[in-house]
Amino acid sequence: MRYRHKNVDTICTLLNVKKPSNFQLNCNICAKAKLTNNISREITPKPLNYLDKVVINIYRPITPLTHDNYKYIIFFLDAATRHLNFKLLKLKLEAFQAFKEYKVKVEN
């Protein structure tokens, strides 16, 4: 979200008043908004091997439930290959077992 003040000229026009010649707005939020961030331009090396980096996401409870009463979906994204797999889960407790099955599947 970006915080900022409206243009002083616009406000004066809307209120039908003349803008003071020595008007200056001193606002901490505006001063911080004008600061710039130092962004690192270094390129991080992309993982080259399977399972170097796997992004895992468990999707919130599905409504309505599937016909087999599955409630969650777990996604596995391999950063090296950008290959996406998913599995349906009945309980969140099954997530670790699903990961072990995914790992065996990918290693074979």
VEXPANU-193068 format. One record per atom (N, C-alpha, C): residue number from 1; residue in three letters; chain; atom name; y, z, x. Coordinates in Angstrom, 3 decimals, padded with zeros to 6 digits. Last residue first. Layout:
// residues N
+-------+-------+------+------+----------+----------+----------+
| marmi | kemar | senu | migu |       yy |       zz |       xx |
+-------+-------+------+------+----------+----------+----------+
|   NUM |   ALA |    A |   CA |        Y |        Z |        X |
...
+-------+-------+------+------+----------+----------+----------+
//
This chain:
// residues 108
+-------+-------+------+------+----------+----------+----------+
| marmi | kemar | senu | migu |       yy |       zz |       xx |
+-------+-------+------+------+----------+----------+----------+
|   108 |   ASN |    A |    N | -041.902 | -008.783 |  013.904 |
|   108 |   ASN |    A |   CA | -043.030 | -009.719 |  013.879 |
|   108 |   ASN |    A |    C | -042.492 | -011.106 |  013.706 |
|   107 |   GLU |    A |    N | -039.428 | -007.592 |  013.655 |
|   107 |   GLU |    A |   CA | -040.036 | -007.637 |  014.986 |
|   107 |   GLU |    A |    C | -041.219 | -008.591 |  015.028 |
|   106 |   VAL |    A |    N | -039.011 | -007.750 |  010.898 |
|   106 |   VAL |    A |   CA | -038.153 | -008.532 |  011.784 |
|   106 |   VAL |    A |    C | -038.789 | -008.648 |  013.170 |
|   105 |   LYS |    A |    N | -041.003 | -005.996 |  009.875 |
|   105 |   LYS |    A |   CA | -040.929 | -007.388 |  009.421 |
|   105 |   LYS |    A |    C | -040.144 | -008.260 |  010.399 |
|   104 |   VAL |    A |    N | -040.298 | -003.577 |  011.083 |
|   104 |   VAL |    A |   CA | -041.594 | -004.188 |  011.387 |
|   104 |   VAL |    A |    C | -041.576 | -005.669 |  011.016 |
|   103 |   LYS |    A |    N | -037.776 | -003.215 |  009.851 |
|   103 |   LYS |    A |   CA | -037.878 | -003.336 |  011.298 |
|   103 |   LYS |    A |    C | -039.184 | -003.994 |  011.708 |
|   102 |   TYR |    A |    N | -038.468 | -002.974 |  007.139 |
|   102 |   TYR |    A |   CA | -037.601 | -004.066 |  007.571 |
|   102 |   TYR |    A |    C | -037.749 | -004.304 |  009.076 |
|   101 |   GLU |    A |    N | -039.943 | -000.600 |  007.222 |
|   101 |   GLU |    A |   CA | -040.602 | -001.842 |  006.807 |
|   101 |   GLU |    A |    C | -039.795 | -003.058 |  007.249 |
|   100 |   LYS |    A |    N | -037.898 |  001.157 |  007.983 |
|   100 |   LYS |    A |   CA | -039.061 |  000.987 |  008.855 |
|   100 |   LYS |    A |    C | -039.810 | -000.299 |  008.516 |
|    99 |   PHE |    A |    N | -036.218 |  000.916 |  005.725 |
|    99 |   PHE |    A |   CA | -035.756 |  000.468 |  007.038 |
|    99 |   PHE |    A |    C | -036.922 |  000.248 |  007.991 |
|    98 |   ALA |    A |    N | -037.849 |  002.038 |  003.772 |
|    98 |   ALA |    A |   CA | -037.455 |  000.640 |  003.627 |
|    98 |   ALA |    A |    C | -036.956 |  000.090 |  004.962 |
|    97 |   GLN |    A |    N | -037.924 |  004.650 |  004.707 |
|    97 |   GLN |    A |   CA | -039.166 |  003.879 |  004.676 |
|    97 |   GLN |    A |    C | -038.861 |  002.384 |  004.555 |
|    96 |   PHE |    A |    N | -035.243 |  005.299 |  004.240 |
|    96 |   PHE |    A |   CA | -035.770 |  005.295 |  005.607 |
|    96 |   PHE |    A |    C | -037.062 |  004.497 |  005.689 |
|    95 |   ALA |    A |    N | -035.032 |  005.076 |  001.395 |
|    95 |   ALA |    A |   CA | -034.234 |  004.227 |  002.280 |
|    95 |   ALA |    A |    C | -034.810 |  004.171 |  003.693 |
|    94 |   GLU |    A |    N | -036.161 |  006.740 | -000.435 |
|    94 |   GLU |    A |   CA | -036.999 |  005.652 |  000.050 |
|    94 |   GLU |    A |    C | -036.284 |  004.777 |  001.077 |
|    93 |   LEU |    A |    N | -034.218 |  008.396 | -001.399 |
|    93 |   LEU |    A |   CA | -035.122 |  008.929 | -000.380 |
|    93 |   LEU |    A |    C | -036.004 |  007.848 |  000.224 |
|    92 |   LYS |    A |    N | -033.072 |  007.150 | -003.506 |
|    92 |   LYS |    A |   CA | -032.409 |  006.998 | -002.214 |
|    92 |   LYS |    A |    C | -033.293 |  007.504 | -001.080 |
|    91 |   LEU |    A |    N | -035.558 |  005.533 | -005.562 |
|    91 |   LEU |    A |   CA | -034.829 |  006.726 | -005.131 |
|    91 |   LEU |    A |    C | -034.156 |  006.451 | -003.798 |
|    90 |   LYS |    A |    N | -036.317 |  002.913 | -005.932 |
|    90 |   LYS |    A |   CA | -036.265 |  003.774 | -007.110 |
|    90 |   LYS |    A |    C | -035.455 |  005.036 | -006.814 |
|    89 |   LEU |    A |    N | -034.953 | -000.098 | -004.586 |
|    89 |   LEU |    A |   CA | -035.434 |  001.274 | -004.406 |
|    89 |   LEU |    A |    C | -035.366 |  002.016 | -005.729 |
|    88 |   LEU |    A |    N | -035.320 | -003.388 | -003.312 |
|    88 |   LEU |    A |   CA | -035.029 | -002.519 | -004.444 |
|    88 |   LEU |    A |    C | -035.657 | -001.159 | -004.205 |
|    87 |   LYS |    A |    N | -033.842 | -004.862 | -000.455 |
|    87 |   LYS |    A |   CA | -035.023 | -004.289 | -001.083 |
|    87 |   LYS |    A |    C | -034.564 | -003.394 | -002.230 |
|    86 |   PHE |    A |    N | -032.764 | -007.631 |  001.567 |
|    86 |   PHE |    A |   CA | -032.532 | -006.536 |  000.643 |
|    86 |   PHE |    A |    C | -033.863 | -006.064 |  000.076 |
|    85 |   ASN |    A |    N | -031.208 | -009.212 |  004.387 |
|    85 |   ASN |    A |   CA | -032.390 | -008.859 |  003.608 |
|    85 |   ASN |    A |    C | -032.006 | -007.752 |  002.645 |
|    84 |   LEU |    A |    N | -029.509 | -011.686 |  006.138 |
|    84 |   LEU |    A |   CA | -029.393 | -010.610 |  005.161 |
|    84 |   LEU |    A |    C | -030.708 | -010.449 |  004.413 |
|    83 |   HIS |    A |    N | -028.559 | -012.547 |  009.366 |
|    83 |   HIS |    A |   CA | -029.586 | -012.689 |  008.344 |
|    83 |   HIS |    A |    C | -029.539 | -011.460 |  007.433 |
|    82 |   ARG |    A |    N | -027.027 | -012.729 |  011.598 |
|    82 |   ARG |    A |   CA | -026.341 | -012.763 |  010.303 |
|    82 |   ARG |    A |    C | -027.321 | -012.980 |  009.153 |
|    81 |   THR |    A |    N | -028.103 | -012.303 |  014.066 |
|    81 |   THR |    A |   CA | -028.487 | -013.533 |  013.380 |
|    81 |   THR |    A |    C | -027.740 | -013.755 |  012.073 |
|    80 |   ALA |    A |    N | -026.799 | -009.948 |  014.929 |
|    80 |   ALA |    A |   CA | -027.080 | -011.034 |  015.872 |
|    80 |   ALA |    A |    C | -027.337 | -012.348 |  015.144 |
|    79 |   ALA |    A |    N | -026.654 | -008.189 |  012.788 |
|    79 |   ALA |    A |   CA | -025.407 | -008.737 |  013.324 |
|    79 |   ALA |    A |    C | -025.654 | -009.908 |  014.262 |
|    78 |   ASP |    A |    N | -028.461 | -008.158 |  009.901 |
|    78 |   ASP |    A |   CA | -028.608 | -008.208 |  011.349 |
|    78 |   ASP |    A |    C | -027.382 | -008.900 |  011.930 |
|    77 |   LEU |    A |    N | -028.260 | -006.148 |  007.192 |
|    77 |   LEU |    A |   CA | -027.602 | -007.305 |  007.794 |
|    77 |   LEU |    A |    C | -027.744 | -007.204 |  009.299 |
|    76 |   PHE |    A |    N | -029.810 | -005.020 |  004.379 |
|    76 |   PHE |    A |   CA | -029.899 | -004.991 |  005.837 |
|    76 |   PHE |    A |    C | -029.282 | -006.277 |  006.368 |
|    75 |   PHE |    A |    N | -029.319 | -003.080 |  001.460 |
|    75 |   PHE |    A |   CA | -029.088 | -004.329 |  002.167 |
|    75 |   PHE |    A |    C | -029.183 | -004.082 |  003.668 |
|    74 |   ILE |    A |    N | -030.907 | -001.737 | -001.348 |
|    74 |   ILE |    A |   CA | -030.507 | -001.502 |  000.044 |
|    74 |   ILE |    A |    C | -030.425 | -002.862 |  000.732 |
|    73 |   ILE |    A |    N | -030.232 | -000.764 | -004.601 |
|    73 |   ILE |    A |   CA | -030.522 | -001.905 | -003.736 |
|    73 |   ILE |    A |    C | -030.040 | -001.529 | -002.338 |
|    72 |   TYR |    A |    N | -031.619 |  001.429 | -007.146 |
|    72 |   TYR |    A |   CA | -030.735 |  001.123 | -006.020 |
|    72 |   TYR |    A |    C | -031.167 | -000.166 | -005.340 |
|    71 |   LYS |    A |    N | -033.492 |  001.622 | -009.198 |
|    71 |   LYS |    A |   CA | -032.146 |  002.121 | -009.444 |
|    71 |   LYS |    A |    C | -031.141 |  001.698 | -008.366 |
|    70 |   TYR |    A |    N | -036.182 |  000.353 | -011.069 |
|    70 |   TYR |    A |   CA | -035.499 |  000.424 | -009.784 |
|    70 |   TYR |    A |    C | -034.034 |  000.732 | -010.047 |
|    69 |   ASN |    A |    N | -037.854 |  000.120 | -013.346 |
|    69 |   ASN |    A |   CA | -037.074 |  001.347 | -013.113 |
|    69 |   ASN |    A |    C | -036.531 |  001.474 | -011.693 |
|    68 |   ASP |    A |    N | -038.756 | -002.375 | -013.862 |
|    68 |   ASP |    A |   CA | -039.667 | -001.487 | -013.128 |
|    68 |   ASP |    A |    C | -038.991 | -000.175 | -012.747 |
|    67 |   HIS |    A |    N | -036.573 | -003.614 | -015.015 |
|    67 |   HIS |    A |   CA | -037.734 | -003.360 | -015.880 |
|    67 |   HIS |    A |    C | -038.779 | -002.473 | -015.196 |
|    66 |   THR |    A |    N | -033.693 | -001.801 | -013.723 |
|    66 |   THR |    A |   CA | -034.558 | -002.966 | -013.820 |
|    66 |   THR |    A |    C | -035.768 | -002.621 | -014.683 |
|    65 |   LEU |    A |    N | -031.096 | -000.077 | -015.577 |
|    65 |   LEU |    A |   CA | -032.195 | -000.121 | -014.619 |
|    65 |   LEU |    A |    C | -032.990 | -001.408 | -014.786 |
|    64 |   PRO |    A |    N | -027.848 | -001.609 | -016.272 |
|    64 |   PRO |    A |   CA | -029.029 | -000.826 | -016.617 |
|    64 |   PRO |    A |    C | -030.105 | -000.968 | -015.543 |
|    63 |   THR |    A |    N | -026.894 | -000.255 | -013.250 |
|    63 |   THR |    A |   CA | -026.974 | -000.012 | -014.686 |
|    63 |   THR |    A |    C | -026.953 | -001.343 | -015.396 |
|    62 |   ILE |    A |    N | -027.792 |  001.045 | -010.144 |
|    62 |   ILE |    A |   CA | -027.708 | -000.144 | -010.985 |
|    62 |   ILE |    A |    C | -027.764 |  000.287 | -012.444 |
|    61 |   PRO |    A |    N | -026.001 |  003.177 | -008.006 |
|    61 |   PRO |    A |   CA | -027.028 |  003.014 | -009.044 |
|    61 |   PRO |    A |    C | -026.752 |  001.817 | -009.946 |
|    60 |   ARG |    A |    N | -024.678 |  001.317 | -005.139 |
|    60 |   ARG |    A |   CA | -024.669 |  002.412 | -006.112 |
|    60 |   ARG |    A |    C | -025.725 |  002.187 | -007.199 |
|    59 |   TYR |    A |    N | -026.432 |  000.114 | -002.304 |
|    59 |   TYR |    A |   CA | -025.568 | -000.150 | -003.449 |
|    59 |   TYR |    A |    C | -025.739 |  000.960 | -004.476 |
|    58 |   ILE |    A |    N | -026.355 |  000.865 |  000.989 |
|    58 |   ILE |    A |   CA | -027.092 |  001.160 | -000.243 |
|    58 |   ILE |    A |    C | -026.116 |  001.015 | -001.400 |
|    57 |   ASN |    A |    N | -026.462 | -000.956 |  003.936 |
|    57 |   ASN |    A |   CA | -025.630 | -000.527 |  002.824 |
|    57 |   ASN |    A |    C | -026.517 | -000.298 |  001.608 |
|    56 |   ILE |    A |    N | -026.412 | -001.392 |  007.413 |
|    56 |   ILE |    A |   CA | -027.202 | -001.016 |  006.239 |
|    56 |   ILE |    A |    C | -026.260 | -000.497 |  005.169 |
|    55 |   VAL |    A |    N | -026.486 | -003.539 |  010.097 |
|    55 |   VAL |    A |   CA | -025.601 | -002.889 |  009.145 |
|    55 |   VAL |    A |    C | -026.404 | -002.653 |  007.871 |
|    54 |   VAL |    A |    N | -027.709 | -003.366 |  013.275 |
|    54 |   VAL |    A |   CA | -028.082 | -003.651 |  011.894 |
|    54 |   VAL |    A |    C | -027.156 | -002.855 |  010.993 |
|    53 |   LYS |    A |    N | -027.830 | -004.499 |  016.458 |
|    53 |   LYS |    A |   CA | -026.933 | -003.864 |  015.494 |
|    53 |   LYS |    A |    C | -027.334 | -004.323 |  014.103 |
|    52 |   ASP |    A |    N | -030.177 | -005.292 |  017.606 |
|    52 |   ASP |    A |   CA | -029.193 | -004.594 |  018.433 |
|    52 |   ASP |    A |    C | -028.214 | -003.848 |  017.536 |
|    51 |   LEU |    A |    N | -031.981 | -006.735 |  016.036 |
|    51 |   LEU |    A |   CA | -031.938 | -005.284 |  015.861 |
|    51 |   LEU |    A |    C | -031.031 | -004.564 |  016.852 |
|    50 |   TYR |    A |    N | -032.225 | -009.407 |  018.348 |
|    50 |   TYR |    A |   CA | -032.524 | -008.847 |  017.031 |
|    50 |   TYR |    A |    C | -032.452 | -007.334 |  017.095 |
|    49 |   ASN |    A |    N | -029.510 | -009.926 |  020.662 |
|    49 |   ASN |    A |   CA | -030.904 | -009.665 |  020.336 |
|    49 |   ASN |    A |    C | -031.053 | -009.130 |  018.925 |
|    48 |   LEU |    A |    N | -026.797 | -010.138 |  021.059 |
|    48 |   LEU |    A |   CA | -027.605 | -011.334 |  021.204 |
|    48 |   LEU |    A |    C | -029.050 | -011.147 |  020.757 |
|    47 |   PRO |    A |    N | -023.703 | -009.123 |  019.683 |
|    47 |   PRO |    A |   CA | -025.081 | -008.769 |  020.032 |
|    47 |   PRO |    A |    C | -025.960 | -010.014 |  020.037 |
|    46 |   LYS |    A |    N | -020.765 | -010.347 |  021.199 |
|    46 |   LYS |    A |   CA | -021.632 | -010.382 |  020.031 |
|    46 |   LYS |    A |    C | -023.043 | -009.985 |  020.451 |
|    45 |   PRO |    A |    N | -018.280 | -008.419 |  022.837 |
|    45 |   PRO |    A |   CA | -019.421 | -009.330 |  022.907 |
|    45 |   PRO |    A |    C | -020.306 | -009.210 |  021.671 |
|    44 |   THR |    A |    N | -014.952 | -008.441 |  021.677 |
|    44 |   THR |    A |   CA | -016.166 | -007.674 |  021.897 |
|    44 |   THR |    A |    C | -017.351 | -008.633 |  021.919 |
|    43 |   ILE |    A |    N | -012.055 | -009.412 |  023.219 |
|    43 |   ILE |    A |   CA | -013.143 | -009.870 |  022.361 |
|    43 |   ILE |    A |    C | -014.377 | -009.061 |  022.693 |
|    42 |   GLU |    A |    N | -008.919 | -007.814 |  023.122 |
|    42 |   GLU |    A |   CA | -010.173 | -008.051 |  023.835 |
|    42 |   GLU |    A |    C | -011.256 | -008.441 |  022.834 |
|    41 |   ARG |    A |    N | -006.553 | -007.133 |  022.020 |
|    41 |   ARG |    A |   CA | -006.935 | -008.537 |  021.878 |
|    41 |   ARG |    A |    C | -008.242 | -008.855 |  022.609 |
|    40 |   SER |    A |    N | -005.616 | -004.364 |  020.200 |
|    40 |   SER |    A |   CA | -006.367 | -004.824 |  021.355 |
|    40 |   SER |    A |    C | -006.839 | -006.246 |  021.102 |
|    39 |   ILE |    A |    N | -002.419 | -003.820 |  019.043 |
|    39 |   ILE |    A |   CA | -003.744 | -004.308 |  018.704 |
|    39 |   ILE |    A |    C | -004.412 | -004.820 |  019.966 |
|    38 |   ASN |    A |    N | -000.211 | -001.470 |  018.308 |
|    38 |   ASN |    A |   CA | -000.726 | -002.160 |  019.483 |
|    38 |   ASN |    A |    C | -002.166 | -002.543 |  019.187 |
|    37 |   ASN |    A |    N |  001.907 | -001.893 |  015.496 |
|    37 |   ASN |    A |   CA |  000.692 | -001.349 |  016.082 |
|    37 |   ASN |    A |    C |  000.319 | -002.157 |  017.316 |
|    36 |   THR |    A |    N |  005.402 | -001.222 |  015.064 |
|    36 |   THR |    A |   CA |  004.283 | -002.143 |  015.185 |
|    36 |   THR |    A |    C |  003.102 | -001.441 |  015.836 |
|    35 |   LEU |    A |    N |  007.632 |  000.086 |  012.612 |
|    35 |   LEU |    A |   CA |  006.910 |  000.222 |  013.878 |
|    35 |   LEU |    A |    C |  005.749 | -000.763 |  013.894 |
|    34 |   LYS |    A |    N |  008.603 | -000.076 |  010.072 |
|    34 |   LYS |    A |   CA |  009.070 | -001.090 |  011.006 |
|    34 |   LYS |    A |    C |  008.386 | -000.999 |  012.362 |
|    33 |   ALA |    A |    N |  007.620 |  002.145 |  008.825 |
|    33 |   ALA |    A |   CA |  007.097 |  000.849 |  008.409 |
|    33 |   ALA |    A |    C |  007.509 | -000.258 |  009.369 |
|    32 |   LYS |    A |    N |  009.179 |  004.177 |  009.872 |
|    32 |   LYS |    A |   CA |  007.776 |  004.071 |  010.279 |
|    32 |   LYS |    A |    C |  007.190 |  002.718 |  009.918 |
|    31 |   ALA |    A |    N |  011.571 |  003.638 |  008.494 |
|    31 |   ALA |    A |   CA |  011.544 |  003.583 |  009.954 |
|    31 |   ALA |    A |    C |  010.115 |  003.437 |  010.458 |
|    30 |   CYS |    A |    N |  010.805 |  004.075 |  005.845 |
|    30 |   CYS |    A |   CA |  011.239 |  002.736 |  006.252 |
|    30 |   CYS |    A |    C |  011.183 |  002.594 |  007.776 |
|    29 |   ILE |    A |    N |  010.261 |  006.809 |  005.985 |
|    29 |   ILE |    A |   CA |  009.189 |  005.880 |  005.628 |
|    29 |   ILE |    A |    C |  009.549 |  004.466 |  006.067 |
|    28 |   ASN |    A |    N |  012.787 |  007.893 |  006.553 |
|    28 |   ASN |    A |   CA |  011.698 |  008.017 |  007.525 |
|    28 |   ASN |    A |    C |  010.581 |  007.019 |  007.247 |
|    27 |   CYS |    A |    N |  015.855 |  006.356 |  006.106 |
|    27 |   CYS |    A |   CA |  014.622 |  006.763 |  005.444 |
|    27 |   CYS |    A |    C |  013.500 |  006.784 |  006.475 |
|    26 |   ASN |    A |    N |  019.021 |  005.740 |  005.554 |
|    26 |   ASN |    A |   CA |  018.213 |  006.412 |  006.573 |
|    26 |   ASN |    A |    C |  016.979 |  006.991 |  005.900 |
|    25 |   LEU |    A |    N |  021.079 |  003.115 |  004.919 |
|    25 |   LEU |    A |   CA |  019.946 |  003.838 |  004.357 |
|    25 |   LEU |    A |    C |  019.114 |  004.414 |  005.485 |
|    24 |   GLN |    A |    N |  024.524 |  002.899 |  004.706 |
|    24 |   GLN |    A |   CA |  023.378 |  002.777 |  005.593 |
|    24 |   GLN |    A |    C |  022.270 |  003.659 |  005.039 |
|    23 |   PHE |    A |    N |  027.698 |  001.566 |  003.977 |
|    23 |   PHE |    A |   CA |  026.434 |  002.068 |  003.444 |
|    23 |   PHE |    A |    C |  025.309 |  001.834 |  004.452 |
|    22 |   ASN |    A |    N |  030.328 |  000.882 |  004.318 |
|    22 |   ASN |    A |   CA |  029.682 |  001.651 |  005.383 |
|    22 |   ASN |    A |    C |  028.319 |  002.207 |  004.942 |
|    21 |   SER |    A |    N |  031.102 | -000.427 |  001.974 |
|    21 |   SER |    A |   CA |  031.085 | -001.184 |  003.231 |
|    21 |   SER |    A |    C |  030.346 | -000.447 |  004.345 |
|    20 |   PRO |    A |    N |  029.232 | -000.154 | -001.059 |
|    20 |   PRO |    A |   CA |  030.139 |  000.449 | -000.066 |
|    20 |   PRO |    A |    C |  030.005 | -000.266 |  001.276 |
|    19 |   LYS |    A |    N |  029.100 | -002.673 | -003.521 |
|    19 |   LYS |    A |   CA |  028.390 | -002.031 | -002.407 |
|    19 |   LYS |    A |    C |  029.410 | -001.433 | -001.442 |
|    18 |   LYS |    A |    N |  030.136 | -002.097 | -006.836 |
|    18 |   LYS |    A |   CA |  030.402 | -002.734 | -005.558 |
|    18 |   LYS |    A |    C |  029.710 | -001.946 | -004.450 |
|    17 |   VAL |    A |    N |  027.939 | -002.435 | -009.686 |
|    17 |   VAL |    A |   CA |  028.871 | -001.671 | -008.839 |
|    17 |   VAL |    A |    C |  029.046 | -002.418 | -007.522 |
|    16 |   ASN |    A |    N |  025.892 | -003.078 | -011.508 |
|    16 |   ASN |    A |   CA |  027.227 | -003.635 | -011.666 |
|    16 |   ASN |    A |    C |  028.276 | -002.775 | -010.948 |
|    15 |   LEU |    A |    N |  023.302 | -002.511 | -011.172 |
|    15 |   LEU |    A |   CA |  024.131 | -001.425 | -011.691 |
|    15 |   LEU |    A |    C |  025.578 | -001.859 | -011.917 |
|    14 |   LEU |    A |    N |  022.445 | -004.975 | -010.121 |
|    14 |   LEU |    A |   CA |  021.865 | -004.481 | -011.370 |
|    14 |   LEU |    A |    C |  022.712 | -003.390 | -012.013 |
|    13 |   THR |    A |    N |  023.972 | -005.033 | -007.769 |
|    13 |   THR |    A |   CA |  024.167 | -006.067 | -008.780 |
|    13 |   THR |    A |    C |  023.634 | -005.598 | -010.125 |
|    12 |   CYS |    A |    N |  022.901 | -002.854 | -006.398 |
|    12 |   CYS |    A |   CA |  024.323 | -002.846 | -006.771 |
|    12 |   CYS |    A |    C |  024.618 | -003.886 | -007.849 |
|    11 |   ILE |    A |    N |  020.276 | -003.796 | -006.040 |
|    11 |   ILE |    A |   CA |  020.522 | -002.580 | -006.827 |
|    11 |   ILE |    A |    C |  021.976 | -002.534 | -007.296 |
|    10 |   THR |    A |    N |  020.756 | -006.009 | -004.382 |
|    10 |   THR |    A |   CA |  020.135 | -006.197 | -005.689 |
|    10 |   THR |    A |    C |  020.407 | -005.003 | -006.590 |
|     9 |   ASP |    A |    N |  021.790 | -004.777 | -002.120 |
|     9 |   ASP |    A |   CA |  022.625 | -005.739 | -002.856 |
|     9 |   ASP |    A |    C |  022.073 | -005.951 | -004.267 |
|     8 |   VAL |    A |    N |  019.582 | -003.321 | -001.235 |
|     8 |   VAL |    A |   CA |  020.768 | -002.605 | -001.723 |
|     8 |   VAL |    A |    C |  021.668 | -003.531 | -002.532 |
|     7 |   ASN |    A |    N |  016.301 | -004.086 | -002.119 |
|     7 |   ASN |    A |   CA |  017.494 | -004.541 | -001.439 |
|     7 |   ASN |    A |    C |  018.717 | -003.864 | -002.082 |
|     6 |   LYS |    A |    N |  014.168 | -001.244 | -002.474 |
|     6 |   LYS |    A |   CA |  014.716 | -002.520 | -002.937 |
|     6 |   LYS |    A |    C |  015.967 | -002.842 | -002.131 |
|     5 |   HIS |    A |    N |  012.150 |  000.142 |  000.080 |
|     5 |   HIS |    A |   CA |  013.251 |  000.238 | -000.875 |
|     5 |   HIS |    A |    C |  013.652 | -001.159 | -001.314 |
|     4 |   ARG |    A |    N |  008.586 |  000.535 |  000.306 |
|     4 |   ARG |    A |   CA |  009.869 |  000.030 |  000.764 |
|     4 |   ARG |    A |    C |  010.898 |  000.203 | -000.339 |
|     3 |   TYR |    A |    N |  005.218 |  000.734 |  001.212 |
|     3 |   TYR |    A |   CA |  006.365 |  001.404 |  000.611 |
|     3 |   TYR |    A |    C |  007.635 |  000.786 |  001.160 |
|     2 |   ARG |    A |    N |  002.206 | -000.785 |  000.541 |
|     2 |   ARG |    A |   CA |  003.428 | -000.865 |  001.313 |
|     2 |   ARG |    A |    C |  004.551 | -000.198 |  000.541 |
|     1 |   MET |    A |    N | -001.174 |  000.000 |  000.851 |
|     1 |   MET |    A |   CA |  000.000 |  000.000 |  000.000 |
|     1 |   MET |    A |    C |  001.228 |  000.000 |  000.890 |
+-------+-------+------+------+----------+----------+----------+
//
